[in-house]
Amino acid sequence: MIGWLKDILRTNAVAQAPAGSTATAPAPMADATRVRALPGETLAKQLALVIDLNVCVGCHACVTSCKQWNTSGSAGPLADEAPYGADPTGTFFNRVQTYEAGSYPGTETIHFPKSCLHCEDPPCVPVCPTGASYKRKEDGIVLVDYDKCIGCKYCAWACPYGARELDEERQVMTKCTLCVDRIYDEHLPKEDRKPACVKACPTGARLFGDVKDPDSEVSKAIRERGGYALMPEWETQPANQYLPRHKTPPVTKH
């Protein structure tokens, strides 16, 4: 986890401990049915996205499909109080950032999708004063319990990736759920039990699976293509990873 956040949490734990006692981390629970992962707990399974930047074309199919599914599903409705105009507001779980890299004539247009990275050590979880933010023990997905969320934005402050958004209508913090209500839905055909963004991507730029399983499609892609985590210096151990772009030499005229 981020070093400065560790210091703050450690300081708070000591300050809240009874006089004469020593504040320590809670002992692991033996309950096998426990839903929530404990801070720092190593999980056997971690579902995540692996995004191939070499084939992402910035079409925003992942953005619109995510918005549609989650607005009509258990995460929504995701408010758009002022979707148009000079100062638009809206709630999205997934966004695609597009920018130019390089110098003329060797410039490149890069499309960079970004959503919650479902960190193995998520800084958004320990700062939540109500316990609304949590990481699932079953599959490592980081979720928000809307019934407990008070919209204080502490999680958005702690997240170094800007992956938390306030739903202005409901006043709760929202984020990517990896379509948890879809990937476990036995009423859907097996081939459809994947996040909406993965299903919608026309170029196959988004892969989904267990990054802890060495034989999974995502793990093989990370190994074979040099997959990397975003901003590893924050020490959050993001589960989502990216496959790098191939460098394309500039075209020269003779």
C-alpha positions as CSV (number, residue, x, y, z in Angstrom):
1,M,0.0,0.0,0.0
2,I,1.0,3.6,-0.4
3,G,3.7,4.5,2.2
4,W,2.2,7.7,3.4
5,L,-1.3,6.0,3.8
6,K,0.3,3.3,5.8
7,D,1.8,5.8,8.2
8,I,-1.6,7.6,8.6
9,L,-3.4,4.3,9.4
10,R,-0.7,3.2,11.7
11,T,-0.8,6.5,13.6
12,N,-4.6,6.3,13.9
13,A,-4.5,2.8,15.1
14,V,-2.1,3.7,17.9
15,A,-4.1,6.8,18.8
16,Q,-7.3,4.8,19.1
17,A,-5.8,2.0,21.2
18,P,-6.5,1.9,25.0
19,A,-3.9,3.4,27.2
20,G,-1.1,1.0,28.0
21,S,-2.0,-1.4,25.2
22,T,-0.1,-2.0,21.9
23,A,-2.1,-1.6,18.7
24,T,-1.7,-4.6,16.4
25,A,-3.3,-5.8,13.2
26,P,-6.4,-8.0,13.8
27,A,-5.7,-11.7,13.9
28,P,-7.0,-13.7,10.9
29,M,-10.4,-15.1,11.2
30,A,-10.9,-18.9,10.9
31,D,-14.4,-18.5,9.4
32,A,-14.2,-20.1,5.9
33,T,-17.5,-18.5,4.9
34,R,-16.2,-15.0,5.5
35,V,-17.0,-12.7,2.5
36,R,-14.5,-9.9,3.1
37,A,-10.7,-10.2,2.8
38,L,-8.7,-9.0,5.7
39,P,-6.1,-6.2,5.2
40,G,-3.0,-7.6,3.6
41,E,-4.5,-11.1,3.2
42,T,-3.1,-13.1,0.3
43,L,-5.9,-14.5,-1.8
44,A,-5.8,-17.7,-3.8
45,K,-7.9,-16.2,-6.6
46,Q,-7.8,-12.8,-8.2
47,L,-10.1,-11.9,-11.0
48,A,-8.9,-9.0,-13.2
49,L,-8.8,-7.4,-16.6
50,V,-5.8,-7.5,-18.9
51,I,-5.9,-4.8,-21.6
52,D,-4.0,-5.0,-24.8
53,L,-2.9,-1.5,-25.7
54,N,-1.7,-2.6,-29.1
55,V,-5.1,-3.4,-30.4
56,C,-7.3,-0.9,-28.5
57,V,-8.7,1.5,-31.1
58,G,-10.5,3.9,-28.7
59,C,-14.0,3.1,-30.0
60,H,-15.5,3.5,-26.5
61,A,-17.6,0.3,-26.9
62,C,-16.3,-0.7,-23.5
63,V,-17.5,2.6,-22.0
64,T,-21.0,2.5,-23.4
65,S,-21.6,-1.2,-22.7
66,C,-20.3,-0.8,-19.1
67,K,-22.7,2.2,-18.6
68,Q,-25.7,0.4,-20.1
69,W,-25.2,-2.9,-18.1
70,N,-24.5,-1.3,-14.8
71,T,-27.2,1.4,-15.0
72,S,-29.8,-1.3,-15.6
73,G,-28.2,-3.8,-13.1
74,S,-27.5,-4.0,-9.4
75,A,-24.9,-1.2,-9.5
76,G,-27.2,1.5,-11.0
77,P,-28.9,3.6,-11.9
78,L,-25.7,5.7,-12.6
79,A,-26.8,9.3,-12.6
80,D,-26.2,11.8,-15.4
81,E,-27.5,15.0,-14.0
82,A,-25.8,17.3,-16.6
83,P,-24.4,15.1,-19.3
84,Y,-24.0,18.0,-21.8
85,G,-22.8,21.5,-21.6
86,A,-19.7,23.4,-20.4
87,D,-19.4,21.5,-17.1
88,P,-20.8,18.0,-17.6
89,T,-21.3,15.6,-14.8
90,G,-21.9,11.8,-15.0
91,T,-21.0,8.5,-13.4
92,F,-18.8,6.1,-15.4
93,F,-17.0,3.0,-14.2
94,N,-14.8,2.9,-17.3
95,R,-13.2,5.6,-19.3
96,V,-10.8,5.7,-22.3
97,Q,-8.1,8.4,-22.2
98,T,-6.7,9.3,-25.6
99,Y,-3.5,11.3,-26.2
100,E,-0.7,11.8,-28.6
101,A,2.9,10.5,-28.0
102,G,6.2,11.1,-29.7
103,S,7.4,13.9,-32.0
104,Y,6.4,14.7,-35.5
105,P,6.6,12.8,-37.9
106,G,6.8,9.9,-35.5
107,T,3.7,10.6,-33.4
108,E,1.3,8.0,-32.2
109,T,-2.3,8.1,-31.0
110,I,-2.6,6.1,-27.8
111,H,-5.9,4.9,-26.3
112,F,-5.7,4.1,-22.6
113,P,-8.7,2.5,-21.0
114,K,-8.8,2.8,-17.2
115,S,-11.1,1.7,-14.5
116,C,-10.8,0.3,-10.9
117,L,-7.7,-1.9,-10.9
118,H,-8.9,-4.2,-8.0
119,C,-5.7,-3.8,-6.1
120,E,-4.4,-6.6,-4.0
121,D,-3.7,-4.0,-1.3
122,P,-6.4,-1.5,-2.0
123,P,-5.9,1.9,-0.2
124,C,-9.6,2.7,-0.6
125,V,-10.6,0.0,1.8
126,P,-8.9,0.9,5.1
127,V,-9.8,4.6,4.8
128,C,-13.5,4.0,4.6
129,P,-15.1,5.0,7.9
130,T,-18.2,2.8,7.6
131,G,-16.7,-0.3,6.1
132,A,-18.6,0.2,2.8
133,S,-15.5,-0.4,0.7
134,Y,-14.2,-3.9,0.9
135,K,-12.3,-6.6,-1.0
136,R,-14.0,-10.0,-1.6
137,K,-12.2,-13.0,-0.2
138,E,-13.7,-15.2,-2.9
139,D,-12.3,-13.6,-6.0
140,G,-10.5,-10.4,-5.0
141,I,-13.1,-8.0,-6.5
142,V,-13.2,-4.6,-4.7
143,L,-16.8,-3.5,-4.1
144,V,-18.8,-0.8,-2.4
145,D,-21.8,-1.6,-0.1
146,Y,-24.2,1.2,-1.0
147,D,-26.2,0.7,2.2
148,K,-23.1,1.6,4.2
149,C,-21.6,4.3,2.0
150,I,-22.1,7.9,3.2
151,G,-20.5,9.6,0.2
152,C,-17.6,11.1,2.2
153,K,-15.2,10.6,-0.7
154,Y,-12.3,9.3,1.5
155,C,-11.9,6.4,-0.9
156,A,-11.6,8.7,-3.9
157,W,-9.0,10.7,-2.0
158,A,-7.0,7.5,-1.2
159,C,-7.2,6.0,-4.7
160,P,-4.1,7.0,-6.7
161,Y,-5.8,6.0,-10.0
162,G,-8.8,8.2,-9.9
163,A,-11.1,5.2,-10.1
164,R,-13.8,6.3,-7.7
165,E,-16.8,8.4,-8.7
166,L,-19.6,10.0,-6.7
167,D,-23.1,9.3,-8.0
168,E,-24.5,12.7,-7.4
169,E,-28.1,11.6,-7.3
170,R,-27.7,8.8,-4.7
171,Q,-24.7,10.4,-3.0
172,V,-22.7,7.2,-2.9
173,M,-19.3,6.3,-4.2
174,T,-19.2,4.0,-7.2
175,K,-16.7,2.0,-9.2
176,C,-16.1,-0.9,-11.5
177,T,-17.5,-4.2,-10.1
178,L,-16.1,-6.4,-12.9
179,C,-19.8,-7.0,-13.6
180,V,-20.0,-9.3,-10.5
181,D,-23.7,-9.6,-11.1
182,R,-23.0,-10.9,-14.6
183,I,-20.0,-13.2,-14.3
184,Y,-21.8,-15.4,-11.8
185,D,-25.3,-15.3,-13.4
186,E,-26.1,-19.0,-14.2
187,H,-29.0,-17.8,-16.3
188,L,-26.6,-16.4,-18.9
189,P,-24.9,-18.6,-21.5
190,K,-21.4,-19.5,-20.2
191,E,-19.7,-17.5,-23.0
192,D,-21.6,-14.4,-21.8
193,R,-20.4,-14.6,-18.2
194,K,-17.7,-12.0,-18.5
195,P,-17.7,-8.2,-17.9
196,A,-19.8,-6.2,-20.3
197,C,-16.7,-4.3,-21.5
198,V,-14.9,-7.5,-22.4
199,K,-17.9,-8.9,-24.3
200,A,-18.4,-5.6,-26.2
201,C,-14.8,-5.0,-27.3
202,P,-14.7,-5.4,-31.1
203,T,-10.9,-5.9,-31.3
204,G,-10.5,-8.4,-28.4
205,A,-8.3,-5.8,-26.5
206,R,-9.8,-6.8,-23.1
207,L,-9.1,-10.2,-21.5
208,F,-10.7,-11.4,-18.2
209,G,-9.7,-14.1,-15.8
210,D,-7.8,-15.2,-12.7
211,V,-4.3,-13.7,-12.7
212,K,-3.4,-16.0,-9.9
213,D,-4.0,-19.1,-12.1
214,P,-0.8,-19.6,-14.1
215,D,-2.7,-21.5,-16.8
216,S,-5.4,-18.8,-17.4
217,E,-5.5,-16.8,-20.6
218,V,-4.7,-13.6,-18.7
219,S,-1.7,-15.1,-16.9
220,K,-0.3,-16.4,-20.2
221,A,-0.8,-13.1,-21.9
222,I,1.0,-11.3,-19.1
223,R,4.0,-13.7,-19.2
224,E,4.3,-13.9,-23.0
225,R,3.6,-10.2,-23.8
226,G,5.4,-8.5,-20.9
227,G,2.2,-7.3,-19.1
228,Y,2.7,-4.6,-16.5
229,A,0.9,-2.9,-13.7
230,L,-0.1,0.7,-13.7
231,M,2.0,3.0,-11.4
232,P,3.7,0.2,-9.4
233,E,5.4,2.8,-7.3
234,W,2.2,3.3,-5.3
235,E,2.7,-0.3,-3.9
236,T,-1.0,-1.1,-4.2
237,Q,-0.3,-4.2,-6.4
238,P,-3.0,-3.6,-9.1
239,A,-4.7,-6.8,-10.3
240,N,-5.5,-5.3,-13.7
241,Q,-2.6,-5.2,-16.0
242,Y,-1.7,-3.8,-19.5
243,L,0.0,-5.4,-22.5
244,P,2.4,-2.9,-24.1
245,R,2.1,-1.4,-27.6
246,H,4.5,-2.5,-30.3
247,K,6.6,0.4,-31.5
248,T,5.8,1.3,-35.1
249,P,8.7,3.0,-37.0
250,P,7.7,6.2,-38.8
251,V,7.0,6.1,-42.5
252,T,9.6,7.9,-44.5
253,K,9.2,9.1,-48.1
254,H,12.0,8.5,-50.6
